[in-house]
Amino acid sequence: MGAQDIFWSVNIKFLRLRQRLSQEALAEKLGISRVKLNAHESGRTANPTVDDLINFSEFFRMSIDSILKIDLTKLSEQKIKDLEDGSELFMKGSQVRVLAITVDKDENENIEYVPVHAKAGYRSGYSDPEFLSALPRFNLPTVPKNGTFRMFPTVGDSMLPVPEGADIITRYVQDWTSLKPETPCICILKGDQDFVFKQVTINKDGTLLLQSFNKQYFAYTVPISEVIELWEYYSFHSKELPEPQSDMQQLMRMLQEMQNEIKEIRGRTSSK
């Protein structure tokens, strides 16, 4: 493919302006400098790195192939929305999410442990084999061989009855469309947001509904473009036993469920 067939710089600027973002705002969201973003948009970056390709693709919810090969400025708004909202490629992740792994001497995948102090570095190093190789890693005979597993620590009480400070073993989710509603997952979010352990539901409007296990915490949504990785819950390890819910926690849960039902009823009536 010749250079004249690559629309990377044109498309990056087009997609940024389409979201009404300044270069400063987009650079901050992507975790890069404004100078680097300007180099992409002006065509001075002739060969974007794999990390850059993935970063932009995930943020704009569009496949790498589309951003590289299609002149998006020539497409109708509906066609662009089809590439975004109907982006099976993005949701299934087959070409936009690259997972680095480590293996033992027998070529079996390790389980990497991401300690609290490594969380900040994980967002930029999750696809870097060198970063992962510096993490603690181990194997468990009870974990299936068909899948990639990783362990994350929990912080706070939003995941009760899973005790605070427990370590969650998770399986990597490549195809997000395979998730059933309210699937427990560790969600790796962009920016300065923490890793969260939530019940995840993929909404049709391109957002993720995140619900805490502790019903004293309200559910909230995040754009799919803000999600770096999803890791489905497999098991947890803790020194503490889960505590039974108190009467107050049960009452709060009932109130939360009533509020959710009221929202659903209002949503159905307003759409009529």
C-alpha positions as a printed NumPy array, in Angstrom:
array([[  0.   ,   0.   ,   0.   ],
       [  1.451,   3.371,  -0.99 ],
       [  1.733,   6.378,   1.253],
       [ -1.029,   8.114,  -0.719],
       [ -3.428,   5.408,   0.445],
       [ -2.899,   6.049,   4.16 ],
       [ -5.315,   8.506,   5.784],
       [ -4.008,   8.329,   9.368],
       [ -3.184,  12.01 ,   9.866],
       [ -6.336,  13.278,   8.133],
       [ -8.558,  10.892,  10.091],
       [ -7.023,  11.615,  13.492],
       [ -7.654,  15.341,  13.068],
       [-11.141,  14.697,  11.65 ],
       [-12.152,  12.432,  14.534],
       [-10.803,  14.883,  17.095],
       [-12.739,  17.815,  15.613],
       [-15.83 ,  15.635,  15.296],
       [-15.754,  15.175,  19.075],
       [-15.114,  18.917,  19.511],
       [-11.86 ,  18.35 ,  21.331],
       [ -8.835,  20.61 ,  21.298],
       [ -5.418,  19.091,  20.751],
       [ -4.652,  19.697,  24.418],
       [ -7.829,  17.924,  25.561],
       [ -7.347,  14.891,  23.312],
       [ -3.65 ,  14.591,  24.162],
       [ -4.535,  14.525,  27.86 ],
       [ -7.176,  11.825,  27.34 ],
       [ -4.739,   9.712,  25.327],
       [ -1.894,  10.225,  27.79 ],
       [  0.435,  11.726,  25.196],
       [  1.929,  15.183,  24.638],
       [  0.272,  17.816,  22.462],
       [  3.46 ,  17.928,  20.366],
       [  3.157,  14.207,  19.63 ],
       [ -0.535,  14.534,  18.735],
       [  0.245,  17.465,  16.441],
       [  2.893,  15.334,  14.721],
       [  0.268,  12.664,  14.039],
       [ -2.234,  15.168,  12.665],
       [  0.274,  17.025,  10.501],
       [  1.57 ,  13.831,   8.905],
       [  5.036,  14.073,  10.423],
       [  4.55 ,  10.632,  12.02 ],
       [  4.879,   8.446,   8.948],
       [  4.86 ,   5.119,  10.821],
       [  2.739,   5.198,  14.015],
       [  3.834,   2.704,  16.645],
       [  1.671,  -0.271,  17.574],
       [  0.902,   1.38 ,  20.922],
       [ -0.257,   4.546,  19.143],
       [ -2.42 ,   2.578,  16.727],
       [ -4.108,   0.768,  19.598],
       [ -4.453,   3.922,  21.712],
       [ -6.214,   5.958,  19.025],
       [ -8.293,   3.012,  17.857],
       [ -9.631,   2.262,  21.326],
       [-10.351,   5.909,  22.101],
       [-12.295,   6.571,  18.886],
       [-13.956,   3.115,  18.985],
       [-12.906,   2.44 ,  15.416],
       [-10.736,  -0.28 ,  13.939],
       [ -7.109,   0.418,  13.084],
       [ -7.826,  -0.719,   9.543],
       [-10.585,   1.879,   9.118],
       [ -8.499,   4.756,  10.459],
       [ -5.579,   3.835,   8.225],
       [ -7.274,   2.925,   4.937],
       [-10.577,   4.861,   4.753],
       [-10.848,   8.609,   4.17 ],
       [-13.418,   9.268,   6.879],
       [-13.922,  12.862,   5.723],
       [-15.658,  11.499,   2.609],
       [-18.155,   9.353,   4.523],
       [-21.659,  10.272,   5.602],
       [-22.395,  10.744,   9.291],
       [-24.459,   7.572,   9.287],
       [-21.6  ,   5.53 ,   7.839],
       [-19.214,   6.863,  10.49 ],
       [-21.724,   5.981,  13.201],
       [-21.974,   2.504,  11.706],
       [-18.2  ,   2.156,  12.033],
       [-18.413,   3.301,  15.675],
       [-21.663,   1.994,  17.126],
       [-21.793,  -1.14 ,  15.015],
       [-18.108,  -1.758,  15.469],
       [-18.067,  -5.507,  15.984],
       [-14.35 ,  -5.304,  15.284],
       [-13.818,  -2.998,  18.25 ],
       [-16.109,  -4.893,  20.603],
       [-14.645,  -8.261,  19.648],
       [-11.158,  -6.792,  19.864],
       [ -9.57 ,  -9.158,  17.371],
       [ -7.491,  -6.426,  15.727],
       [ -7.429,  -3.574,  18.237],
       [ -6.429,  -5.198,  21.523],
       [ -2.987,  -6.747,  21.775],
       [ -2.321,  -8.693,  24.975],
       [  1.225,  -9.302,  26.125],
       [  1.832, -12.408,  28.254],
       [  4.675, -14.194,  30.031],
       [  5.354, -17.938,  30.036],
       [  7.275, -20.349,  32.241],
       [ 10.118, -22.661,  31.174],
       [  7.583, -25.137,  29.786],
       [  5.902, -22.438,  27.648],
       [  2.808, -22.378,  29.881],
       [  1.241, -18.98 ,  30.479],
       [  1.924, -17.448,  33.881],
       [ -0.575, -15.653,  36.067],
       [  0.828, -12.141,  36.527],
       [  0.068, -10.268,  39.73 ],
       [ -0.465,  -6.504,  39.443],
       [  0.244,  -5.006,  42.896],
       [ -1.244,  -1.669,  43.964],
       [  1.993,   0.251,  43.355],
       [  2.121,  -1.035,  39.757],
       [ -1.367,   0.127,  38.767],
       [ -0.265,   3.454,  37.305],
       [  2.423,   1.808,  35.204],
       [  0.074,  -0.932,  34.043],
       [ -2.014,   1.467,  31.944],
       [  0.982,   2.298,  29.778],
       [  2.756,  -1.06 ,  30.05 ],
       [ -0.058,  -3.605,  29.757],
       [  1.021,  -4.448,  26.181],
       [  4.749,  -4.303,  26.966],
       [  6.342,  -7.734,  27.591],
       [  9.229,  -6.115,  29.501],
       [  6.844,  -4.423,  31.937],
       [  4.917,  -7.652,  32.494],
       [  8.091,  -9.667,  32.994],
       [  8.933,  -7.425,  35.962],
       [  5.644,  -8.275,  37.709],
       [  5.323, -11.149,  40.197],
       [  4.057, -14.245,  38.381],
       [  3.006, -17.712,  39.374],
       [  0.941, -20.757,  38.361],
       [ -1.997, -22.5  ,  40.017],
       [ -2.973, -26.098,  39.208],
       [ -6.686, -25.269,  39.643],
       [ -6.723, -22.569,  36.956],
       [ -7.763, -23.782,  33.473],
       [ -5.14 , -23.896,  30.732],
       [ -7.482, -22.438,  28.121],
       [ -7.28 , -18.747,  28.855],
       [ -5.076, -15.923,  30.049],
       [ -5.323, -15.143,  33.75 ],
       [ -4.148, -12.222,  35.848],
       [ -4.483, -11.321,  39.531],
       [ -5.477,  -7.865,  40.802],
       [ -5.755,  -6.594,  44.399],
       [ -8.964,  -4.918,  45.572],
       [ -9.16 ,  -1.65 ,  47.479],
       [-12.164,  -0.273,  49.342],
       [-15.456,  -1.834,  50.356],
       [-17.479,  -1.41 ,  47.147],
       [-17.013,  -5.081,  46.294],
       [-18.421,  -6.508,  49.525],
       [-19.113,  -9.315,  50.373],
       [-15.669,  -9.923,  48.794],
       [-13.42 ,  -8.71 ,  51.652],
       [-11.38 ,  -5.552,  51.213],
       [ -7.792,  -6.386,  50.332],
       [ -8.694,  -9.641,  48.588],
       [ -6.83 , -10.69 ,  45.449],
       [ -9.05 , -11.349,  42.439],
       [ -8.012, -13.922,  39.836],
       [ -9.506, -13.044,  36.46 ],
       [ -9.656, -14.35 ,  32.89 ],
       [ -8.905, -11.981,  30.   ],
       [-11.926, -11.004,  27.875],
       [-10.996, -10.487,  24.227],
       [-14.556, -10.404,  22.859],
       [-16.591,  -7.963,  24.936],
       [-19.783,  -8.938,  23.109],
       [-19.543, -12.342,  24.809],
       [-20.174, -10.863,  28.266],
       [-23.547, -11.539,  29.826],
       [-25.279,  -8.704,  31.734],
       [-23.864,  -8.081,  35.226],
       [-20.731, -10.146,  34.646],
       [-18.226,  -9.555,  37.489],
       [-15.077,  -8.039,  35.984],
       [-11.975,  -6.095,  36.808],
       [-12.194,  -3.039,  34.532],
       [ -8.987,  -1.263,  33.536],
       [-10.019,   2.323,  32.801],
       [ -8.061,   5.114,  31.168],
       [ -6.74 ,   8.244,  32.843],
       [ -6.403,   8.485,  36.599],
       [ -9.402,   6.242,  37.295],
       [ -8.716,   3.273,  39.536],
       [ -9.034,  -0.349,  38.526],
       [-12.591,  -1.261,  39.52 ],
       [-14.192,  -4.594,  40.344],
       [-17.79 ,  -4.277,  39.165],
       [-20.703,  -6.102,  37.642],
       [-20.439,  -5.114,  33.987],
       [-23.275,  -4.724,  31.496],
       [-22.656,  -3.588,  27.905],
       [-25.318,  -1.045,  26.913],
       [-26.552,  -0.527,  23.365],
       [-25.603,   3.169,  23.48 ],
       [-21.881,   2.43 ,  23.577],
       [-21.427,   2.606,  27.344],
       [-20.664,   0.173,  30.137],
       [-22.928,   0.023,  33.167],
       [-20.798,  -0.597,  36.252],
       [-22.586,  -1.831,  39.363],
       [-20.954,  -2.369,  42.732],
       [-21.575,  -5.525,  44.713],
       [-22.023,  -3.334,  47.788],
       [-25.426,  -1.784,  47.059],
       [-24.622,   1.269,  49.159],
       [-22.705,   2.438,  46.069],
       [-24.659,   3.751,  43.102],
       [-24.203,   2.29 ,  39.623],
       [-22.667,   4.488,  36.924],
       [-21.753,   4.306,  33.254],
       [-18.519,   4.936,  31.35 ],
       [-17.977,   5.166,  27.572],
       [-16.573,   1.986,  26.083],
       [-13.766,   4.128,  24.671],
       [-12.611,   4.749,  28.273],
       [-12.024,   1.03 ,  28.864],
       [ -8.593,  -0.464,  28.218],
       [ -9.19 ,  -4.062,  29.294],
       [-11.866,  -6.269,  30.846],
       [-10.938,  -9.261,  33.012],
       [-13.762, -11.614,  33.981],
       [-13.878, -12.822,  37.591],
       [-12.687, -16.388,  38.176],
       [-11.955, -16.621,  41.916],
       [-10.637, -14.636,  44.841],
       [ -8.103, -15.253,  47.596],
       [ -8.376, -13.644,  51.002],
       [ -7.265, -14.103,  54.591],
       [-10.669, -12.874,  55.754],
       [-14.005, -14.618,  55.508],
       [-16.847, -12.719,  53.786],
       [-19.153, -11.058,  56.302],
       [-22.925, -11.512,  56.05 ],
       [-24.865,  -8.439,  55.02 ],
       [-26.202,  -6.339,  57.863],
       [-29.862,  -5.289,  58.08 ],
       [-28.863,  -1.802,  56.946],
       [-27.002,  -3.153,  53.912],
       [-29.991,  -5.28 ,  52.957],
       [-32.269,  -2.242,  53.299],
       [-29.941,  -0.139,  51.134],
       [-29.914,  -2.884,  48.534],
       [-33.725,  -2.975,  48.461],
       [-33.849,   0.799,  48.042],
       [-31.307,   0.654,  45.212],
       [-33.331,  -2.023,  43.432],
       [-36.498,   0.072,  43.822],
       [-34.724,   3.113,  42.387],
       [-33.521,   1.09 ,  39.413],
       [-37.035,  -0.21 ,  38.779],
       [-38.437,   3.346,  38.923],
       [-35.816,   4.512,  36.394],
       [-36.74 ,   1.657,  34.062],
       [-40.459,   2.486,  34.314],
       [-39.805,   6.163,  33.633],
       [-37.609,   5.245,  30.686],
       [-40.328,   3.047,  29.174],
       [-43.047,   5.672,  29.638],
       [-40.925,   8.52 ,  28.231],
       [-40.167,   6.493,  25.081],
       [-43.858,   6.005,  24.309]])
